[in-house]
């Protein structure tokens, strides 16, 4: 829940207003801009798609920290490093980390992950996970709000660029996972295989059971040799806007 002052600031449309929100029925606290880059369902779906243990993980483009926080909540032994380009978002991620009591388990690094790649350490991570900018610059006009535009469009970080970082950072046998629009399935698979990242699990996400996929969840292994498993579709909604039982379980609301 957001505080009264924050709610009033949001109502006035003030720049810099922040809301305090909860995930997993209050188990995870999250601070995010009242206007701008707000968390979607995507990090919830990705965290639920991945099976623990997570070991030492890297979250590329962590935003306000939702994906990293969910991984920590699901695996009490996991530790991680989260990298975020936008200073405001990385500061909110650090605030959320401290509020959740995870200062000893999660490091947050502000800056461009491409420039920081050499400092991350080669073959250091058991898991690299990301909810990256998912639209190319040719796919619709970016938001006039720069914060949201950088989070949603490949303005500062493209798919090949974050995969370059992921392939270098993950250890042999480690995992790289992402959620992207279903329209980018081929692009993601081709770019992963070009970096010796073998897709081993894929799940499509559908808004309704009778609608085409809107998202894909993909897990790859570095130097993996397992065949690809295509899992049953994940359906988000039933009877209008109501979430399906599986989505409610992922949200911790079942």
The 8 nearest C-alpha neighbors of each residue, nearest first, counted from 0:
[[1, 20, 19, 2, 21, 18, 25, 28],
 [0, 2, 19, 18, 20, 5, 6, 3],
 [1, 3, 5, 4, 6, 0, 19, 18],
 [2, 4, 6, 5, 7, 1, 8, 0],
 [5, 3, 7, 6, 2, 8, 1, 9],
 [6, 4, 8, 2, 7, 3, 18, 17],
 [5, 7, 9, 3, 8, 4, 2, 10],
 [6, 8, 10, 4, 9, 5, 3, 11],
 [9, 7, 5, 11, 10, 6, 13, 16],
 [8, 10, 12, 6, 7, 11, 33, 16],
 [9, 11, 7, 12, 8, 6, 13, 5],
 [12, 10, 8, 9, 13, 7, 6, 14],
 [13, 11, 9, 10, 8, 14, 16, 34],
 [14, 12, 8, 11, 16, 9, 15, 10],
 [13, 15, 16, 12, 34, 33, 8, 9],
 [14, 16, 13, 17, 32, 33, 34, 8],
 [17, 15, 33, 14, 8, 13, 9, 32],
 [18, 16, 32, 33, 31, 5, 15, 30],
 [17, 19, 1, 33, 31, 30, 5, 20],
 [18, 20, 1, 30, 0, 29, 17, 31],
 [19, 21, 0, 29, 28, 1, 30, 18],
 [22, 20, 28, 25, 27, 29, 24, 0],
 [21, 23, 27, 25, 24, 26, 28, 250],
 [22, 24, 251, 26, 250, 25, 27, 21],
 [25, 23, 22, 26, 251, 252, 21, 250],
 [24, 26, 21, 27, 22, 23, 28, 20],
 [25, 27, 23, 24, 22, 28, 21, 72],
 [28, 26, 22, 25, 21, 23, 99, 29],
 [29, 27, 21, 20, 95, 99, 22, 25],
 [28, 30, 20, 95, 21, 19, 31, 27],
 [31, 29, 19, 18, 91, 95, 20, 17],
 [30, 32, 17, 18, 63, 37, 33, 91],
 [33, 31, 17, 34, 35, 16, 18, 37],
 [32, 34, 17, 16, 18, 9, 31, 35],
 [35, 33, 32, 36, 37, 16, 9, 14],
 [34, 36, 147, 146, 32, 37, 144, 33],
 [37, 35, 147, 146, 32, 150, 38, 34],
 [38, 36, 35, 31, 32, 39, 34, 33],
 [37, 39, 36, 40, 65, 31, 42, 63],
 [40, 38, 41, 37, 42, 43, 36, 65],
 [39, 41, 43, 42, 44, 38, 45, 250],
 [40, 42, 44, 43, 39, 45, 178, 130],
 [43, 41, 66, 45, 44, 40, 46, 130],
 [42, 44, 46, 40, 41, 45, 47, 249],
 [45, 43, 47, 41, 42, 46, 48, 40],
 [44, 46, 48, 42, 47, 43, 41, 178],
 [47, 45, 43, 48, 49, 44, 42, 70],
 [46, 48, 44, 45, 49, 249, 43, 50],
 [49, 47, 45, 46, 44, 50, 216, 202],
 [50, 48, 46, 47, 45, 51, 218, 176],
 [49, 51, 52, 48, 47, 53, 46, 73],
 [52, 50, 53, 74, 49, 73, 54, 70],
 [51, 53, 54, 74, 50, 77, 76, 73],
 [52, 54, 51, 77, 55, 126, 56, 125],
 [55, 53, 77, 125, 52, 56, 78, 76],
 [54, 56, 78, 79, 124, 125, 77, 53],
 [57, 55, 79, 126, 124, 127, 125, 54],
 [56, 58, 127, 80, 79, 81, 128, 59],
 [57, 59, 81, 128, 129, 61, 127, 82],
 [60, 58, 129, 82, 61, 81, 57, 128],
 [61, 59, 83, 82, 62, 131, 58, 129],
 [60, 62, 64, 83, 59, 58, 81, 82],
 [63, 61, 88, 64, 60, 83, 89, 92],
 [62, 64, 92, 88, 91, 31, 65, 61],
 [63, 65, 92, 61, 62, 67, 66, 68],
 [64, 66, 68, 67, 63, 69, 42, 29],
 [67, 65, 42, 69, 68, 64, 70, 46],
 [68, 66, 70, 64, 69, 65, 71, 58],
 [69, 67, 71, 65, 66, 70, 64, 72],
 [68, 70, 72, 66, 71, 67, 65, 73],
 [71, 69, 67, 73, 72, 68, 46, 74],
 [72, 70, 68, 74, 69, 73, 77, 75],
 [71, 73, 69, 70, 74, 68, 75, 27],
 [74, 72, 70, 71, 69, 75, 51, 46],
 [75, 73, 71, 76, 77, 72, 52, 51],
 [74, 76, 77, 71, 72, 73, 78, 70],
 [75, 77, 74, 78, 54, 52, 71, 53],
 [78, 76, 54, 74, 53, 75, 71, 55],
 [79, 77, 104, 55, 105, 54, 56, 76],
 [78, 80, 56, 105, 55, 57, 106, 104],
 [79, 81, 106, 57, 105, 107, 58, 56],
 [80, 82, 58, 107, 61, 57, 108, 106],
 [83, 81, 108, 59, 60, 109, 61, 107],
 [82, 84, 60, 109, 61, 89, 85, 110],
 [83, 85, 110, 111, 109, 86, 60, 82],
 [84, 86, 88, 87, 83, 89, 110, 109],
 [87, 85, 89, 88, 90, 109, 84, 83],
 [86, 88, 90, 89, 85, 91, 63, 92],
 [87, 89, 91, 63, 62, 90, 86, 85],
 [88, 90, 92, 86, 91, 83, 87, 109],
 [91, 89, 93, 87, 88, 92, 86, 94],
 [90, 92, 94, 88, 93, 89, 63, 30],
 [93, 91, 63, 64, 89, 95, 90, 94],
 [94, 92, 96, 90, 91, 95, 89, 97],
 [93, 95, 91, 97, 92, 96, 98, 90],
 [94, 96, 98, 92, 29, 93, 97, 30],
 [97, 95, 93, 99, 101, 94, 98, 92],
 [96, 98, 100, 94, 99, 95, 102, 101],
 [97, 99, 95, 100, 96, 94, 28, 101],
 [100, 98, 96, 97, 101, 95, 28, 27],
 [99, 101, 97, 98, 102, 96, 103, 95],
 [100, 102, 104, 96, 103, 99, 97, 105],
 [101, 103, 97, 104, 105, 100, 96, 106],
 [104, 102, 101, 105, 106, 100, 78, 97],
 [103, 105, 78, 101, 102, 79, 106, 77],
 [106, 104, 79, 80, 102, 78, 103, 101],
 [105, 107, 80, 81, 79, 108, 104, 102],
 [108, 106, 81, 80, 82, 93, 105, 109],
 [107, 109, 82, 81, 83, 106, 110, 80],
 [108, 110, 83, 84, 82, 89, 86, 107],
 [111, 109, 84, 83, 112, 108, 82, 85],
 [110, 112, 84, 113, 114, 115, 83, 109],
 [111, 113, 115, 114, 116, 110, 82, 59],
 [114, 112, 116, 111, 115, 164, 160, 161],
 [115, 113, 111, 112, 116, 117, 110, 118],
 [114, 116, 112, 118, 113, 117, 111, 119],
 [117, 115, 113, 119, 118, 114, 112, 164],
 [116, 118, 119, 115, 120, 114, 121, 113],
 [119, 117, 115, 116, 120, 121, 114, 112],
 [120, 118, 116, 117, 115, 121, 168, 123],
 [119, 121, 118, 123, 117, 168, 122, 116],
 [120, 122, 168, 167, 123, 119, 169, 117],
 [123, 170, 121, 169, 168, 124, 167, 120],
 [122, 124, 121, 170, 168, 120, 169, 125],
 [123, 125, 169, 55, 56, 126, 170, 168],
 [126, 124, 173, 55, 54, 56, 169, 170],
 [127, 125, 56, 174, 124, 173, 175, 128],
 [128, 126, 57, 175, 56, 58, 165, 174],
 [129, 127, 176, 58, 175, 177, 57, 126],
 [130, 128, 177, 59, 131, 58, 176, 60],
 [129, 131, 178, 177, 42, 41, 132, 128],
 [132, 130, 129, 133, 60, 59, 150, 177],
 [133, 131, 151, 152, 150, 153, 134, 130],
 [132, 134, 151, 131, 179, 152, 180, 135],
 [135, 133, 152, 138, 153, 132, 151, 136],
 [134, 136, 153, 137, 138, 152, 133, 157],
 [135, 137, 138, 153, 152, 134, 154, 139],
 [136, 138, 135, 139, 140, 134, 152, 141],
 [139, 137, 135, 136, 134, 140, 152, 141],
 [140, 138, 137, 141, 136, 134, 135, 152],
 [139, 141, 142, 138, 136, 137, 143, 148],
 [142, 140, 148, 143, 139, 152, 136, 151],
 [141, 143, 148, 144, 147, 140, 145, 151],
 [144, 142, 145, 141, 148, 147, 140, 146],
 [143, 145, 142, 147, 146, 148, 35, 141],
 [146, 144, 148, 147, 143, 149, 142, 35],
 [147, 145, 149, 148, 144, 35, 36, 150],
 [146, 148, 36, 150, 35, 145, 149, 144],
 [147, 149, 142, 145, 141, 151, 150, 146],
 [150, 148, 146, 147, 152, 151, 154, 145],
 [149, 151, 147, 132, 148, 152, 146, 36],
 [150, 152, 132, 148, 149, 133, 134, 147],
 [153, 151, 134, 132, 154, 148, 149, 135],
 [154, 152, 157, 135, 156, 132, 155, 134],
 [153, 155, 152, 156, 149, 136, 157, 148],
 [154, 156, 153, 149, 157, 152, 111, 84],
 [157, 155, 153, 154, 160, 161, 158, 132],
 [158, 156, 153, 160, 159, 161, 155, 154],
 [157, 159, 160, 161, 162, 156, 187, 153],
 [160, 158, 162, 157, 161, 163, 190, 156],
 [161, 159, 163, 157, 162, 158, 156, 164],
 [160, 162, 164, 163, 158, 159, 165, 157],
 [161, 163, 165, 159, 164, 160, 166, 158],
 [164, 162, 160, 161, 166, 165, 159, 167],
 [165, 163, 161, 167, 162, 166, 116, 168],
 [164, 166, 162, 168, 167, 163, 169, 127],
 [167, 165, 163, 164, 168, 169, 162, 194],
 [166, 168, 164, 121, 165, 169, 122, 163],
 [167, 169, 122, 121, 165, 166, 123, 124],
 [170, 168, 122, 124, 173, 166, 123, 167],
 [169, 122, 171, 173, 123, 124, 125, 172],
 [172, 170, 221, 173, 222, 169, 122, 220],
 [171, 173, 221, 220, 170, 223, 222, 174],
 [174, 172, 125, 170, 171, 220, 169, 221],
 [173, 175, 220, 126, 219, 127, 125, 221],
 [176, 174, 127, 219, 218, 126, 128, 220],
 [177, 175, 218, 128, 217, 219, 127, 174],
 [178, 176, 129, 217, 128, 130, 216, 179],
 [177, 179, 216, 215, 130, 45, 217, 214],
 [180, 178, 214, 215, 133, 181, 177, 183],
 [181, 179, 214, 182, 183, 213, 215, 133],
 [180, 182, 214, 215, 213, 183, 184, 212],
 [181, 183, 180, 184, 185, 213, 214, 179],
 [184, 182, 186, 181, 185, 180, 187, 179],
 [185, 183, 187, 181, 186, 182, 188, 215],
 [184, 186, 188, 187, 183, 189, 182, 190],
 [187, 185, 183, 189, 184, 188, 190, 191],
 [186, 188, 190, 184, 185, 189, 191, 183],
 [189, 187, 191, 185, 190, 186, 192, 184],
 [190, 188, 186, 192, 191, 187, 185, 193],
 [189, 191, 193, 187, 188, 192, 186, 159],
 [192, 190, 196, 188, 194, 193, 189, 187],
 [191, 193, 195, 196, 194, 189, 190, 197],
 [192, 194, 190, 191, 195, 189, 196, 188],
 [195, 193, 192, 191, 196, 166, 190, 163],
 [196, 194, 192, 222, 193, 221, 197, 191],
 [195, 197, 221, 191, 192, 220, 194, 219],
 [196, 198, 219, 220, 223, 192, 195, 199],
 [199, 197, 219, 218, 200, 227, 220, 196],
 [198, 200, 227, 219, 228, 226, 218, 197],
 [201, 199, 228, 218, 227, 217, 198, 229],
 [202, 200, 217, 229, 216, 230, 228, 218],
 [203, 201, 216, 230, 215, 232, 229, 231],
 [202, 204, 215, 232, 212, 214, 233, 216],
 [203, 205, 233, 214, 212, 215, 213, 232],
 [204, 206, 212, 234, 207, 213, 211, 233],
 [205, 207, 235, 236, 234, 210, 213, 204],
 [208, 206, 210, 236, 205, 209, 234, 235],
 [207, 209, 210, 234, 205, 206, 237, 236],
 [208, 210, 207, 211, 205, 206, 234, 212],
 [209, 211, 207, 208, 205, 206, 212, 213],
 [212, 210, 205, 213, 209, 206, 207, 208],
 [213, 211, 205, 204, 214, 203, 181, 210],
 [212, 214, 181, 205, 180, 204, 211, 206],
 [215, 213, 180, 181, 204, 179, 212, 203],
 [214, 216, 203, 181, 179, 178, 202, 204],
 [215, 217, 178, 202, 201, 177, 203, 45],
 [218, 216, 201, 176, 177, 200, 215, 178],
 [217, 219, 176, 200, 175, 198, 199, 201],
 [220, 218, 198, 197, 175, 199, 174, 196],
 [221, 219, 174, 223, 197, 196, 173, 172],
 [220, 222, 196, 172, 171, 223, 173, 195],
 [223, 221, 195, 196, 220, 171, 172, 197],
 [224, 222, 220, 221, 197, 225, 172, 196],
 [223, 225, 226, 222, 197, 220, 199, 221],
 [224, 226, 223, 199, 227, 197, 198, 220],
 [227, 225, 199, 228, 224, 198, 200, 197],
 [226, 228, 199, 200, 198, 229, 225, 201],
 [229, 227, 200, 199, 230, 201, 226, 198],
 [230, 228, 201, 202, 200, 227, 231, 199],
 [229, 231, 202, 228, 201, 232, 200, 203],
 [232, 230, 202, 233, 229, 203, 201, 204],
 [233, 231, 203, 202, 204, 234, 230, 205],
 [232, 234, 204, 205, 203, 235, 231, 202],
 [235, 233, 205, 207, 208, 206, 204, 236],
 [236, 234, 206, 242, 243, 207, 205, 246],
 [237, 235, 242, 243, 207, 241, 240, 206],
 [236, 238, 241, 239, 243, 242, 207, 240],
 [239, 237, 241, 240, 236, 242, 207, 243],
 [238, 240, 237, 241, 236, 242, 207, 206],
 [239, 241, 236, 238, 242, 237, 235, 243],
 [242, 240, 236, 237, 239, 238, 243, 235],
 [243, 241, 236, 235, 246, 237, 247, 240],
 [242, 244, 236, 246, 245, 235, 237, 247],
 [245, 243, 247, 246, 248, 242, 253, 249],
 [246, 244, 248, 247, 243, 249, 233, 242],
 [245, 247, 249, 248, 243, 244, 242, 250],
 [248, 246, 250, 252, 244, 253, 245, 249],
 [247, 249, 253, 251, 245, 246, 250, 252],
 [250, 248, 246, 251, 247, 47, 245, 43],
 [249, 251, 247, 248, 23, 252, 246, 43],
 [252, 250, 23, 248, 249, 253, 24, 247],
 [253, 251, 247, 250, 248, 24, 23, 249],
 [252, 248, 247, 251, 244, 250, 245, 249]]
